[in-house]
Amino acid sequence: MRVAYLDCFAGISGDMFVAAVVQAGVPLEVLEEAVAALSLDASLRTEIVDRSGISALKVHVFEGDQLAEAKEQAHPHDHKHDHVHDHAQKHQKDHKHDHDHDHAHQHDGEHEHGHEHKQEHGHTHGRSLSVIRRLITAVPLSEAVQQRAVRIFEALGAAEAKIHNVPIESIHFHEVGAVDAIVDIVAASAAIEYLERSGPVRWCASPINVGGGMVECAHGTFPVPAPATADMLRDFPTYSAHLQKELVTPTGAAILRILDPEFVSQPLMRVQSIGYGAGTRNPKGFPNVLRLSIGNLETEKTHDDEVVVIETALDDLNPQIVAHTAQLALASGALDVMLTPVVMKKGRSGTLLTLLAHPRDAARMEALLFRETSTLGLRTRREHRRCLERRHEVVETPYGEIRIKLGLRQEAVLNAAAEFEDCREAAEANGVALKTVYQAAMAAWAAKTARISGVKK
């Protein structure tokens, strides 16, 4: 199984996460296409920077030709802050990194806040959560990317609403900040979806360094982490060390909340790629970066593991909702979902929904099925499964690169198949039949293996 390990020794923010996944191997073009689909006149620009001697990737969000420095700010719609404008400007003179927190203040992982606050914080102009939800779901992004992005924004909005004791739809994200946040969140969601295309990814993370000190907010001075961030970090292992600065942004916390990683020491794994996502600040002697390591579990040589099987029989639910639930479960981390026609009591036609998941995901999958279906109960059991070793190799075809999924036992290839999504995308891009791309990929694989065999002889 593939593992993605987040080392949060310098906290986490949305832009640090995006930069880390890009440097770890997710093509920047994948993220750029997702951002372009939003039609927000936004774009990503990258540069290599130095952070205490560590070469890292910095991602900048631009709106038109302007750097989107003002990060997302969320306010209760009728929660007035008319006094805050002058207050924030005063502190702008006295403090180089003000945090005027009534907002979901997603700033860079370095969290430098030297920008001027040109908006009156009591105004109500901005995008509500429902507007942002419609914006994300109305554009040509995959369903998995849309759903994950919406869930991240919902986590942000819910935390702000809870802190201010207002309905979630009263939370408004100011225009500039919303663009920056939407871009970070959609780009992060697209990167996660790309990593999970070739199979499940086990997300793990170190305990999270939240930084320290105090932060100036619209309602006064608060200890780090800021209230909404602290709420989203509930049940996660956190600590404060090294810097008296805010190291975790609300967007970074929301991404972690939706990823729901295992908080463990780095598991025994063969690391294949490493990405360093940079923040803006470059403190002396402390690398302000998020490190992402991606590889395969070393223990997977046994190819044995345990899964949870969750089942429910449905005879009173619209088949379209059943299909939607299956896709939602897969996007949320289910290993597989099977829909089997069955005949139930009184001769009723129904569907047996069978879901496979890692034991750690069982409670989340059960909650999803109770929420999305009409079932009154679920059957669960643990089963042992034995798997072939799985890996991918890439072949060149006239239609582009296609991954070949291999099933191996003791290094012998027993099964080989072209990845369907790669073939589908190549077929659409080249205007040819899907089967034509598939046949070309398998022919290229056969030629490649023949060459390898010839070399060995």
N, C-alpha and C positions, 0 to 999 in steps of 0.2 A: 504494500500500500504506500502511496505517496504521502509525504508529510510536509506541511508548511509550518515552520516554527518562527514565531515573532518574538524577538528579544527586545523587550520594552524597558531597557535600563535607562533610556532617556525619554520615557513616555511615548506618546503616540498622537498623531494628528492626521487629518484626512490627506493632506498633501504629502506627508512623510510616508503614509501607507502606499499611496499611488506611486511615488518615486521608488520605493523599495521593490514593489512587484515588477515594475518596468526593468529595473536593473537586475532583477532575479530571472528575467527571461520573458516576461509577457511583452509582446510587440507593442511599441508605442502606437502603431497604426490602429490596433484594436481599440485603444482608449480614444484616440483622435476621432475615429469613426463614430463611436458612441456619443462623444461630445458634440460632433457636427450634427448628429441626428436631432439634437435638442432645439436647433434653430434659435439659439440665444446670442448669436454673434460672439460666441466664446471659443477659446482655443487654449491648447496646452503648449507651453514652451519649456524646454529642459536645458540644464547646464550642469557640468561637472564642477563641484566645489570641494574645498578642503574643510574638514571639520576636525580640528585637533590632530592633524596628520592623517586622517582617514579620507580617502577619495570617495565622495558620495554624489548621488544624483539629486538635484534640486528641481522640483516641478513648480512652474509658475502658471497661474490662471490669468488669461487676458480676456477682457471684454472689449471687443474691437481692438484698438491700438493701446488701450489703457490697462495697466496692471491692476487686477481686481484685488487691491490690498485690504479694502474694508470687508472684513469677514462677516459671516451671517449673523444678523442681529434679529432676535425674535422678541416681540413684546405682546403682552395681552392687549387686545384691540382697544379696550376702553380703560386700560390701566394707565392713568395719566402720569407723565414724567416731564411736565413743562419746565421744571426747574433744572433738569439735568443738563441741558445744553450749556449753560454758563458754567455749571459745576465741572463738566467734563473738560471745557476749554481751560478752566483754571488749572486743573490737574495736568492738562497737556503741557503747561509751562513747568510744572513742578516735578513731573514724573515722566520718564522716558518710555514706560510701558504700562500705561493705564489700561485697566480692563473695565469698561463700563458695562457691567454684567446685567442688565435685564435681558440681554441678548443671549442667544445660543452662540456664544462668541467663539466660533471656530476660527482660530488664527493659526499661523504657521507653527510647526512643532517647536520652534524656537520662541514663538509667542512674543514677538516684538510688536509693540503697539504705539508706534510713533506717529501714526496717521492722524490727520485732523478729523474731528467729528463734525461734519458739515450739516448733519441732519438733526433736526429737533427730535429728541428722543421721545417726545410725547405724541409725535404724529402717528397716523394710522396707515400711511401708505406702505404697501408691501404685499407680499403674496401670503395668503393663508395656506394652511396645510392642504386643504381641499384643492386649491388652485395649483399648488405644486404637484399634488397627486395626479391631477388631470394633465398637467404639462408633461409629466414623465410617461404616463400611460398612453398618451395620444401620439407618440412619435414611434418611428420604426426601430424599436429596440426589441430584443428577444424578451419573451415573457419572464424568464428567470432574472434578467437584468432589471426589468421594470419592477418586479415584485420585491427584489432585494433592496433596490433604491428606495422604494416607497416605505418599506419596513424600517430602514435606517432613519428616514425623515420622521416617521411616526414615533420612533424612539426618542428623537430629539424633541419633537413637539410635546410628547407625553411628559417628559421630564420637566420641561419649562412650565407646562400647565400645572403639574403637581406642585412645583415650587411656589408658583404664584397663586395657587388655588383658584384657577379659572378654567373654563372649558377649553379643550384642546384647540377648537376652531377659533378661539379668541387670540391665539398666538399668531402673530404676523412676522414674517421674515422680510426685512427691508430689502429693497431692490438690489443694490450692489452686493450685499452679503448673500442674498438668496442665490444669485448667479454663481458666486464662488462656491457656495455650499453644494448647489445642485451639480456643478461640474465635478467637484471632488467625489461626491457620493455616487454619481452615475459612473464615473471613471473607475472608482473602486469596485463597484458592482460588476462592471464589464470585465475587469481583471480577474475577479473571483470566478466568474462564469467561464472565462477562458481556461483557467487552471483546472476547473472541474470537468471540462469537456471530455477528457480522456479517462475519466473515472473518479471515484470519490477521493477527496483530499482530507486527510486528518489534520485539522487546524489545532496547533498547540501554541502556548505562549508562556513566557516567563511572568512572574509577578510584575506588577506595573509600578514604575517609579512616577509618582504624581508631582514630584517637586516639593516646594515648600514656600513658606512666607505668607504674606497677605496680598490680597488683590483688591483694588478699588473698583467697586461696582456702583451701579446707579442707586442702590439702596444702602450703600455704606461699604465698610471694609469687611471682607470675608477671608477666612483662611483658605488656602489652596488644599484641595481642588474646589473650584467654584460650585455653588449649590447644584445646578443641573448636572454638571459633570459627576459630582459625587453620587447623585441619585442613580445615574446610569452605570456606575461602577459597583453598585451593590452586589454582594456575594462574590466579587472578584478579589483576589489577593493583591493588595496595594501596599506601598510603603513610601516613605519620604527620605531622600538622600541626595547628597552632592550639591544640588543647586537650590537656592532660595528663589526659585522662579516657577511659574506654572508650566508644567510639562505635558499635561494631558488636556486636549481640547474636547469640547462636546462632540464634534464630529468624529474624532478618533475614538472616544468612548462609545459612541453609537455604533460605529463599525464593529468594535469588539463585542458589543452587546448582541448584535445580530449574528456575527460569526460564532459566538458562544464557544470559544476554544477550550481545550483542556489546559489547565494551568499546571504544568509539570516542568521538571528539568528537561533539557533537550533529550528526546528519546534516542536510543541506539539506532542510528540511521547513517546511510551513505549520502552525504550532502553533494548534490549535483550543481547547484547554483546558489549564489548569495547576492542579495541586494541590500544596499545601504541607502535609505531615504533620508535626505538632509532637511533639517530645519534651518531657519535663517540665522539665528544667533550662533556665534562660534566662540563659546567660552573657553578660556585657557585651560588646557589639561583635561577637558571633558568632551568627548565626541558627541555632539548633539545629533544623533542619527537613530533611526529605527532599522534594526537588522532583521532581514528575512532570509531564512535558510530553507531551501526546498530540496527534497531527496526522497529516498525510499527507506522504509523501515528495514533494518538489518535482520530483525527477527523474522521477516517474512519468508526466509528460506524454507521454513517448515510449511508455509502455505496453508496453515490451519488457523481458523479463528472461530469465534462464537458470535452468533447474530441473534437478534430478537425477531420473532415472527409475530406480527400483529394482524389479526383477521377480523373482518366483520361482513355479514351478509346483508345486502341492501335490496329491498323489493319495492320501496316507495319513494325512490329518489330519481329525479331527472337524470338520464344517462349523460347529458352534457355536464352536469355538476359532478358526476362520478369521474368523468374523464378529466375535468378541471382539477379535482382533488388529487388525482394520481400525479398530474404534472406538477402541482404545487408541492406535493410531498417529495418528489424527486428534486425539485429546485431547492428544497429546504434541507436536503441531506440524506434522504432515504436511499438505501443501496439499490433497491428495486421495488417496483410495484406491479402486481399482476391482477388483472381483471378477468374472472372466470365466470361464464354463464352458468347459472344453477337453477334448479327447480326447487322452490321452497314449499312450505306448508300451504295447503289448500290449492296446490298446483300453480302457485304464482311464479312467474319468471323473475329472476333476480340476478344480482351480480355478487360474487364473492370477491371482496377486495382483500388481497394479501400483500402486506408491506414488510420488507426486510430492512432492518436498521441495526446500527451498532448499539450495543446495550446502553452506552452513554446518551444516545439520542432517543431512547424509548419513550420517556415521559413527554418530550417535545412532540414526537410523532403521534402519541395518543391524544394529546391536547389538540393537535391539528385535525385529526379525524373526528373528534367530538364536535369541534367547531364547524367544520365544513360539511359534514354529512348528517343524515337523519338518524344515525345509529343510536341505540339506547345502551349498547354494551360492546365491549371488545374482548376478543380472546388473545392472550399472549402466551408465548412459550419461548424458551431458549433452545437453539439448535446449534450443533457443531457442523461446520462446513469445511471441506477440503478443496482447495483451489489450485489450479495451475498457476505457475508464476506468470505474471503479465508484464509486458513492456511494449514500447512502440519503437518502430524504426520508420524513417522517412524515405520515400522514393520520389524521384523526379518523373513527371509525366508531361505530355504536351499541354496539359491543362493546369500545371502548377504542382507544387509539392503536396503529397498525400501521405498521411500517416498510416502505417500498417500495424494493426494490433496483433500481437503474438501471444500465444499460449504455450508455455514451455514446461517441460519436466526434465530435471537433471540436465539442463542446458540444451535439450533436444526440442526443436520446434514441432509441436503437435498440431497447432492451429494457426492460421494466418488469415486475416480479413482486413480489407480496406475500411478505414473509419467512415461511417456513413455521413456524418456531418461535413467532413472534409470533401467527400465526393459530391454531396449536394451543393455546397457552396461553389465548388469548382464548376459544376455543371451549369449553375445559374450564371456564373460570371462569364462563361465561355459560350453560352447558348447552345449546349449540346445535351444529349440524353444522359441521365444519371448512370444508366448501365454502361454507357460508353466510357465514362470516367472510371467507373469501378473496374471494368475489364482492363483498361490501360494501367491502372494502379497495380492490379494483380499480375499483369504481364511484366511490369517493371520489377515487381518483387521477385518473380520467378527468374528473371534475367540476373538480378542482383545476387540471388542465392546460387545460381549456376556459376557466376564468376568467382564467388567465394569458394565454392567447392573445387573449382578448377585450380585456384591458388593453393589450396590445401594439398591437392594431389602433387 
